[in-house]
């Protein structure tokens, strides 16, 4: 399940006698919203970088194709191939890192919501006599 910072901000909880202090929940949710927003920004920046690098890679390929097969491979073209391989690795790593960061935040948010829901669920009456205070 994907959740955005805007969706976290839009969540409204009902008030309960046994619930958490609303100001504490609001303060924590603000931290969650800020964290998700930061990760969304990082993700967007990395996606733009991936796009830019892919476009540069495509231009490199097109210029090599335009040179034709008859042109001998030189040290420069070997170095270009190595650079292209490094760029591909960087693109893949950036995409993996970005996705993992977003998933980590989402999992933390889901865990927090599960804990909150569990705390808001009325306790089941226990068998046996009720202890005196």
C-alpha positions, 0 to 999 in steps of 0.5 A: 500500500502506497501512502503520500504525505498529503494522505497522512495529513488528511487522516482524522481520528475520532476521540476516545476516552482510552485513546492517545493524547491528540496533540502527541499523535498530531506531533508524531504524524507531522514528523511522519509527514515531513519524513515522507515528504523528504523521501518523496523529494529524494525519490523525485530528484533521483527519478529526474537524474535517472531520466537525464542519465538515460537520455545521455546514454541514448545520445552516446549510443546514437553517436556511436551508431552514426560513426558506422561499423567500419570505424576502428575501436580506439582507447577512447571508445573503450573508455566510453564503454566503461563509462556507459557501464558505470552510468548504468550501474549508477542509474540502477543503484539510484533507482533501487535506493530510491524505491527502498527508501520509500518502502521503508517509510511506508512500512514504518507508517503502516506499523505506526497506524497498526499500533494506533489502531490496536491501542484504539480497539477496546480491550476484551473483558477478561475471565475471572474476578476484576481485581480491586484497585 
